[in-house]
Amino acid sequence: MNKLALLLIDVQKGFDNPVWGQRNNPGAESNIARLLAVWRSKDLPVIHVKHCSVSPASPLHPAQPGNAFKDEVQPIAGEPEFTKTVNSAFIGTGLENYLKEKGLDSMVVVGLTTDHCVSTSTRMAGNLGFDVTLISDATATFEREGPDGIKHAAETMHAINLASLNGEFCVVKSTDDVLSTLA
Amino acid sequence: MNKLALLLIDVQKGFDNPVWGQRNNPGAESNIARLLAVWRSKDLPVIHVKHCSVSPASPLHPAQPGNAFKDEVQPIAGEPEFTKTVNSAFIGTGLENYLKEKGLDSMVVVGLTTDHCVSTSTRMAGNLGFDVTLISDATATFEREGPDGIKHAAETMHAINLASLNGEFCVVKSTDDVLSTLA
């Protein structure tokens, strides 16, 4: 159990910008905070991932205030931080090597957004051989418009993307599920 | 234009097995065949990817007849074939190196299934810096059940996954769009 990492993906202030549209799971950050508190109390490994957009206009660009981590997930001493410029936390970062060097072969994934960076990182983690649990109520996404011009609500984007991931790349569980296992 | 590769992902007979459930886009294979014929007629690069499941019971396991490519996409001399055991065509294969060595920085992606191997390969291709066009009517997927037990039709899985991919990892176009550009 001391090898079970909590991977926090892109829990950054820039996602509060209205530019992203309607969001689901408003309680995701409080569930992330609950998980983080238990991980820290048990001295389990915590890993932070930050998106540093290469687009100057993005709320997640390093020169923008939105690049900062949200208050709920400010890293503390000893918690590594990996920065990325694309969706996958495993491309252009040292994350895979870090996990292997530390012998961390399983992880619990939380963060933003379900269908972009969280899905891509979960897919790569699973395909690279890691054992991944994705927390349905500690992730969230935004409404999207399809290539056919049809708009889809954030809750639909979230639910369908979880259905694509569950059982193929990861196991999807709730915050309460995971916390009861750790208790 | 002679650097625009056609990447055919997992167009294998095993996907005709009823075990996968209800499918969308029954015309995907005929659209793939139309694209392949034009690529060959113009001597553009064609790349085949085959899934070799490590699960003996899978219709895609190398010992199963379903591992074979469908008749519409049988490789011909000079067309490279990459085999994979996970969803991403870029993990455990030489595909990324091959593309870079050949100077192929853009690709048109088709195949099965939209939300598993096609999505994962499209995401990685985009994140690795390739310019990706995904063909909406030359891909298809199956019905899935979410972690909450709710069932989703194949058409829903397909449409929502395209909405997550379009504009972030690739541009989604139709077969006719691409063929008219090449004409």
Chai-1 contact restraints between the chains, C-beta under 6 A:
chainA,res_idxA,chainB,res_idxB,connection_type,confidence,min_distance_angstrom,max_distance_angstrom,comment,restraint_id
A,V86,B,N127,contact,1.0,0.0,6.0,A-B,restraint_1
A,N87,B,N127,contact,1.0,0.0,6.0,A-B,restraint_2
A,S88,B,N127,contact,1.0,0.0,6.0,A-B,restraint_3
A,I91,B,N127,contact,1.0,0.0,6.0,A-B,restraint_4
A,D115,B,S164,contact,1.0,0.0,6.0,A-B,restraint_5
A,H116,B,E168,contact,1.0,0.0,6.0,A-B,restraint_6
A,T120,B,R123,contact,1.0,0.0,6.0,A-B,restraint_7
A,R123,B,T120,contact,1.0,0.0,6.0,A-B,restraint_8
A,N127,B,V86,contact,1.0,0.0,6.0,A-B,restraint_9
A,N127,B,N87,contact,1.0,0.0,6.0,A-B,restraint_10
A,N127,B,S88,contact,1.0,0.0,6.0,A-B,restraint_11
A,N127,B,I91,contact,1.0,0.0,6.0,A-B,restraint_12
A,R144,B,A163,contact,1.0,0.0,6.0,A-B,restraint_13
A,G146,B,A159,contact,1.0,0.0,6.0,A-B,restraint_14
A,G146,B,L162,contact,1.0,0.0,6.0,A-B,restraint_15
A,G146,B,A163,contact,1.0,0.0,6.0,A-B,restraint_16
A,P147,B,L162,contact,1.0,0.0,6.0,A-B,restraint_17
A,P147,B,N166,contact,1.0,0.0,6.0,A-B,restraint_18
A,P147,B,V172,contact,1.0,0.0,6.0,A-B,restraint_19
A,H152,B,I160,contact,1.0,0.0,6.0,A-B,restraint_20
A,H152,B,A163,contact,1.0,0.0,6.0,A-B,restraint_21
A,A159,B,G146,contact,1.0,0.0,6.0,A-B,restraint_22
A,I160,B,I160,contact,1.0,0.0,6.0,A-B,restraint_23
A,L162,B,G146,contact,1.0,0.0,6.0,A-B,restraint_24
A,L162,B,P147,contact,1.0,0.0,6.0,A-B,restraint_25
A,A163,B,R144,contact,1.0,0.0,6.0,A-B,restraint_26
A,A163,B,G146,contact,1.0,0.0,6.0,A-B,restraint_27
A,A163,B,H152,contact,1.0,0.0,6.0,A-B,restraint_28
A,S164,B,D115,contact,1.0,0.0,6.0,A-B,restraint_29
A,N166,B,P147,contact,1.0,0.0,6.0,A-B,restraint_30
A,E168,B,H116,contact,1.0,0.0,6.0,A-B,restraint_31
A,V172,B,P147,contact,1.0,0.0,6.0,A-B,restraint_32
